[in-house]
Amino acid sequence: MSIKVNSEIGSLKKVIVHRPDAGIARISPKRAEELLFDDIVFLPEMQKEHDIFTEILSMFMGKENVYETVDLLIEALDTESEDKKELISSVVDFEELPQKYGDLLSNMDNKTLANVLIEGYYAEQDLILFDPIPNFIFTRDIAVFVKDHVIITKAAKTARQRENWLTRFIIYAHPLFASYRNDNKIINLNHIDAFPPSKQGEIVSVEGGDIMMVQDNFLLIGCSERTTPHAVHSIRDYVFEKGILDHVVQINIPSDRSCMHIDTLFTRIDHDTVVGYKPTVCDGHNSNVIVHCKDGSSRNYNSVKDFFIAEISKDINFIMAGDGISPYQEREQWTDGCNLVSVKPGVALTYDRNPFTEKAFAKAGYNVIHATDFVRDIKSGSLKIEEIEKTIITLPSNELSRARGGSHCMTCPFERELI
């Protein structure tokens, strides 16, 4: 298999998303914190906002290359593999369901089964089998494609366990990923023999928002609320041993809900541009960087900015969330002003509720256009996709932003143009 992802900014070719599903509408205020969802959202509006997001992705790469997890799950279930039985058995055991419900799941048609496994609700019998998995909309977290390999992540929180099982099932059963299986290119962090706990009992836990294939041979991994140092070191040792990468970069950030992953603090959107939260990324508050090298050496930096300038490019420009001004930078980092996904170098998607960050983009020479205007102009022919350069597209986000994750979180790229 040829290399599929070697950067954060190469033109996006294939991506996995998940449209907010009906399970989100069943989250009560009492259960929200336990299910790792910060707010009670209005599902119909959230779905409309997500539909605009995926429509824009489709305009850049073709609708057929924007893959929905529900469809992938249904198609994987259609293979009728032994993995299907194992998936149902794992879910039944974990949720502590009576065996009759295992039989019920096994007898469902695959479309119904896929929806029940995601939403937790069986409409035909008005039966709630288990909790929803609202964070499944953040497909960045479930798996990360690194060069010609895929890392199946392992979430720290129990509430995300079913997401992990569904991801594993899709990767191991769906024909789309057959070459990864056949060529032994799957790095499954859930394999306890390959990725055991440390001698001190520290587990391997990592979510995809903490992993960035920022540039060829530089894999960034955040040490955060959700990702353990042992996970970083375990991945480092594996990819070095297999000769996959030459550098694994450990980004130490505060263990705090406001910055749960490194992609809540910075994302790269062009060869020469990183969007970031100034106190952490530039000033290095409660943060530092360690570059682990394949030859056993390491280098240390006091901030993410220092690392990028020294190791990636001395010409990197940092655009600050909230324009680097308090209290706006704190507000707009919270509403994902740093969390952008690039669809091509210099063209990225973000939320529309960060006005000071938009001013910073404009000062840096970027055109800022709202998603509804962008869609209208593309459809009318007054804008042409192939001519779009140095542009930030802002997405409607009244409901999406309340889930605490931006456009970077909502995309799992598995093919980009190589740079």
C-alpha positions in Angstrom: 0.0 0.0 0.0 1.2 3.5 -0.8 1.5 6.2 1.8 -2.0 7.7 2.4 -1.5 10.4 5.0 1.8 12.2 5.7 0.6 15.6 6.8 -2.2 17.6 8.3 -2.5 19.9 5.3 -2.3 17.9 2.0 -5.5 18.1 0.0 -8.1 15.9 1.6 -9.1 12.9 -0.5 -11.0 10.6 1.8 -12.5 11.2 5.2 -14.8 9.5 7.8 -17.5 11.5 9.5 -20.5 10.8 11.7 -23.7 12.7 11.5 -25.2 13.5 14.9 -27.6 10.7 15.6 -30.8 10.3 17.6 -28.9 9.0 20.6 -27.7 12.5 21.3 -31.4 13.6 21.8 -31.7 11.1 24.7 -29.0 12.7 26.9 -30.4 14.1 30.1 -28.7 16.9 32.1 -28.1 14.3 34.9 -26.2 12.0 32.6 -24.3 14.5 30.4 -21.1 14.7 32.4 -20.9 10.9 32.7 -21.3 10.6 28.9 -18.6 13.2 28.3 -21.0 15.6 26.6 -20.9 19.1 28.0 -24.4 20.4 27.1 -27.9 19.4 26.1 -28.2 20.1 22.4 -31.1 20.6 20.0 -30.5 17.6 17.6 -32.4 18.9 14.4 -30.3 22.1 14.4 -27.2 20.2 15.1 -27.8 17.9 12.2 -28.4 20.8 9.9 -25.1 22.4 10.9 -23.3 19.1 10.4 -25.0 18.6 7.0 -23.5 22.0 5.8 -20.1 20.8 7.1 -20.3 17.6 5.1 -21.7 19.4 2.1 -18.6 21.5 2.0 -16.3 18.5 2.4 -18.1 16.9 -0.5 -17.6 20.0 -2.7 -13.8 19.7 -2.2 -13.4 15.9 -2.5 -16.6 14.4 -4.0 -19.6 13.1 -2.0 -18.4 9.5 -2.6 -15.2 10.2 -0.6 -17.0 11.4 2.5 -17.7 8.2 4.4 -20.4 8.0 7.1 -19.7 5.6 10.0 -23.2 4.2 10.0 -22.8 3.2 6.3 -19.4 1.7 7.0 -20.8 -0.3 9.9 -23.7 -1.6 7.9 -21.4 -2.6 5.1 -19.0 -4.3 7.5 -21.9 -6.2 9.1 -23.0 -7.4 5.7 -19.7 -9.4 5.4 -21.3 -11.8 7.9 -17.9 -12.5 9.5 -17.1 -14.1 12.8 -16.2 -10.6 14.0 -19.9 -9.7 14.0 -20.7 -12.4 16.6 -17.7 -11.2 18.6 -18.9 -7.6 18.4 -22.4 -8.5 19.7 -20.9 -10.7 22.4 -18.6 -7.9 23.6 -21.4 -5.3 23.8 -23.7 -7.7 25.6 -21.0 -8.6 28.2 -19.9 -5.0 28.7 -23.4 -3.6 29.0 -24.4 -6.6 31.3 -27.4 -7.4 29.2 -29.4 -10.7 29.6 -28.6 -13.2 26.9 -32.1 -12.7 25.4 -30.9 -9.3 24.2 -27.9 -10.8 22.6 -30.3 -13.0 20.6 -32.4 -9.9 19.8 -29.3 -8.1 18.5 -28.2 -11.1 16.5 -31.6 -11.4 14.8 -31.8 -7.8 13.7 -31.2 -6.8 10.1 -27.9 -5.1 9.7 -29.2 -1.5 9.2 -31.3 -1.8 12.4 -28.4 -3.4 14.3 -26.0 -0.6 13.2 -28.3 2.1 14.4 -29.1 0.3 17.7 -25.3 -0.2 18.4 -24.8 3.5 18.0 -27.9 5.0 19.5 -28.7 2.3 22.1 -32.4 2.4 21.3 -34.5 -0.1 19.5 -37.5 1.7 18.2 -39.6 -1.3 17.1 -40.0 -2.4 20.7 -39.5 1.1 22.3 -36.6 -0.5 24.1 -33.5 1.3 25.5 -30.7 -1.3 25.5 -27.8 0.9 26.6 -26.5 4.5 26.6 -25.9 6.4 23.4 -22.3 7.3 22.4 -22.6 11.0 21.6 -18.9 11.5 21.1 -19.0 9.3 18.0 -19.4 12.6 16.0 -15.7 13.2 16.8 -14.4 10.6 14.4 -10.8 12.1 14.8 -10.6 10.2 18.1 -11.5 6.7 16.9 -8.5 6.1 14.6 -5.5 7.9 13.1 -4.0 7.1 9.7 -0.2 7.5 9.9 1.6 7.2 6.5 0.6 3.7 5.3 -0.6 2.5 8.7 -3.8 3.0 10.8 -3.7 3.4 14.6 -6.8 2.2 16.4 -6.9 4.3 19.5 -7.9 3.4 23.0 -10.0 5.9 24.9 -9.4 6.7 28.5 -13.1 6.9 29.5 -15.5 4.0 29.8 -18.2 6.0 28.0 -16.3 5.7 24.8 -15.7 1.9 24.9 -18.5 1.1 22.4 -17.0 3.6 19.9 -13.8 1.6 20.2 -15.5 -1.7 19.5 -17.3 -0.3 16.5 -14.1 1.2 15.1 -12.2 -2.1 15.5 -15.1 -4.0 13.8 -15.1 -1.6 10.8 -11.4 -1.7 10.3 -11.2 -5.5 10.7 -14.3 -6.3 8.6 -14.9 -3.7 6.0 -13.6 -4.3 2.5 -12.4 -0.7 2.3 -9.6 -1.5 4.8 -8.7 -4.9 3.6 -5.2 -3.9 2.4 -4.4 -2.6 5.9 -5.4 -6.0 7.3 -3.6 -8.0 4.6 -0.4 -6.0 4.8 -0.3 -6.0 8.6 -0.6 -2.2 8.7 -3.0 -2.0 11.7 -1.6 -0.7 15.0 -4.3 -1.8 17.5 -3.6 -0.2 20.8 -6.2 -2.5 22.4 -4.0 -5.6 21.9 -2.7 -6.1 25.4 0.2 -8.3 24.4 1.6 -5.6 22.1 0.6 -2.6 24.3 0.5 -3.8 28.0 0.4 -1.5 31.0 3.6 -0.1 32.4 5.3 -1.8 35.3 3.7 0.9 37.5 0.3 -0.1 36.2 -0.2 3.0 33.9 -2.4 2.0 31.0 -2.2 2.8 27.3 -4.9 5.3 26.6 -4.9 7.8 23.7 -7.5 9.6 21.7 -7.0 10.7 18.1 -7.3 14.4 19.0 -3.9 13.9 20.6 -2.2 12.5 17.5 -1.1 14.6 14.5 0.9 13.4 11.4 2.1 17.0 11.2 4.7 16.4 8.6 6.5 13.5 7.0 8.4 11.6 9.7 7.1 13.8 12.5 4.3 12.3 14.5 3.0 14.5 17.3 1.3 12.9 20.4 -0.2 14.9 23.2 0.2 14.0 26.9 -3.1 15.2 28.2 -6.2 14.5 30.2 -7.0 11.6 27.8 -3.5 10.4 26.8 -1.0 8.9 29.2 2.8 9.2 28.9 3.0 5.4 28.8 0.8 5.5 25.6 3.1 8.0 24.0 6.2 5.9 24.8 4.5 2.7 23.7 3.6 4.1 20.3 7.0 5.6 20.0 8.7 2.3 20.6 6.4 0.5 18.2 6.8 2.8 15.2 10.6 3.0 15.7 10.9 -0.7 15.9 8.8 -1.1 12.7 10.7 1.6 10.9 7.5 3.6 10.3 8.8 7.0 11.5 12.0 8.7 12.6 10.5 11.2 15.1 7.8 11.0 17.7 7.1 14.4 19.3 5.6 14.4 22.9 3.6 17.5 23.5 3.0 17.9 27.2 -0.1 20.0 28.0 -2.2 20.7 31.1 -4.5 17.8 32.2 -7.6 20.0 32.0 -11.0 19.7 30.4 -10.6 23.0 28.6 -7.7 21.6 26.6 -8.4 17.8 26.6 -6.4 17.2 23.3 -3.6 19.0 21.5 -6.0 19.8 18.6 -7.9 22.0 21.0 -4.8 24.1 21.4 -3.3 24.2 17.9 -3.8 22.9 14.3 -1.7 23.4 11.2 -3.6 24.8 8.3 -0.8 25.6 5.7 2.9 25.0 5.1 3.6 28.2 6.9 0.6 28.6 9.3 -0.4 27.2 12.6 -3.5 28.4 14.5 -2.9 28.3 18.3 -3.7 29.3 21.8 -1.0 31.8 22.7 -0.5 31.0 26.5 0.2 27.4 25.9 1.5 27.2 22.3 3.7 30.3 22.2 4.4 31.1 25.9 4.7 27.5 27.0 2.5 27.8 30.1 2.3 24.4 31.8 3.6 22.9 28.6 6.8 21.6 26.9 7.9 19.5 24.0 10.2 16.5 23.8 11.3 15.2 20.3 12.1 11.5 20.5 14.4 10.3 17.7 14.8 6.9 16.3 18.5 6.8 17.1 17.6 7.1 20.9 18.4 10.8 21.2 16.0 13.5 22.2 15.6 17.2 22.0 13.6 19.5 24.3 11.7 22.7 23.6 9.9 25.1 26.0 6.9 25.6 23.7 5.1 24.2 20.7 6.1 27.4 18.8 9.8 26.8 19.5 9.5 23.2 18.3 7.8 24.2 15.0 10.4 26.9 14.2 13.3 24.7 15.0 12.2 21.4 13.6 9.5 22.1 10.9 10.1 25.5 9.4 11.7 28.7 10.6 9.0 30.6 8.5 6.0 29.2 10.4 3.5 32.0 11.3 1.3 31.6 14.3 -2.3 33.0 14.2 -3.6 33.3 17.7 -7.1 32.3 18.8 -8.9 35.4 20.0 -6.2 37.4 18.4 -4.1 36.6 21.5 -6.1 39.0 23.6 -7.6 38.1 27.0 -10.4 37.3 27.8 -11.2 36.7 24.1 -8.5 34.1 23.6 -9.8 32.1 26.5 -13.3 32.3 25.3 -12.5 31.4 21.7 -10.1 28.6 22.6 -13.1 27.1 24.5 -15.3 27.4 21.4 -12.7 25.7 19.2 -11.1 28.7 17.6 -7.8 26.6 17.3 -9.5 23.5 16.1 -9.5 23.6 12.3 -9.3 21.0 9.5 -7.5 21.8 6.3 -9.2 20.6 3.1 -6.1 21.7 1.1 -3.1 23.8 2.1 -4.3 27.2 3.3 -8.0 26.4 3.1 -9.6 25.3 6.3 -13.0 24.9 8.1 -13.8 26.4 11.5 -16.8 27.6 13.6 -18.4 30.9 13.0 -18.6 32.1 16.6 -15.0 33.3 17.1 -14.9 36.9 15.9 -11.5 37.9 17.3 -9.9 34.8 15.7 -11.5 35.8 12.4 -9.9 39.3 12.8 -6.6 37.5 13.3 -7.1 35.5 10.1 -7.9 38.6 8.1 -4.8 40.4 9.5 -2.8 37.4 8.3 -4.1 37.8 4.8 -6.8 35.1 4.8 -10.2 35.5 3.2 -13.0 34.6 5.7 -16.3 33.5 4.3 -19.3 32.0 6.0 -20.3 28.4 4.9 -23.8 29.4 3.7 -22.3 32.1 1.5 -19.6 29.7 0.3 -22.2 27.0 -0.7 -24.3 29.6 -2.5 -21.4 31.0 -4.4 -20.1 27.6 -5.5 -23.5 26.5 -6.7 -24.0 29.8 -8.6 -20.6 29.5 -10.2 -19.3 32.8 -8.9 -16.7 30.8 -6.9 -14.9 27.7 -8.3 -13.5 25.1 -5.9 -10.2 24.7 -7.8 -9.6 28.5 -7.4 -10.1 28.7 -3.7 -6.8 29.7 -1.9 -5.9 31.1 1.5 -9.5 30.9 2.8 -11.2 30.2 6.1 -14.7 28.8 5.8 -16.8 29.4 9.0 -19.4 26.9 9.8 -22.8 27.5 11.5 -22.2 26.2 15.1 -24.8 27.2 17.6 -25.4 23.5 18.5 -22.2 21.8 17.2 -19.9 24.0 19.3 -21.8 23.0 22.4 -20.5 19.5 22.1 -16.9 20.7 22.7 -15.2 19.7 19.5 -14.5 21.5 16.2 -14.0 20.6 12.5 -10.7 18.9 13.2 -12.4 16.7 15.8 -15.2 15.8 13.4 -13.0 14.4 10.7 -10.9 11.2 10.4 -8.9 11.7 7.2 -7.6 8.4 5.7 -6.2 9.8 2.5 -4.5 13.1 1.7 -2.5 14.3 -1.2 1.1 13.8 -0.3 3.3 16.8 0.4 
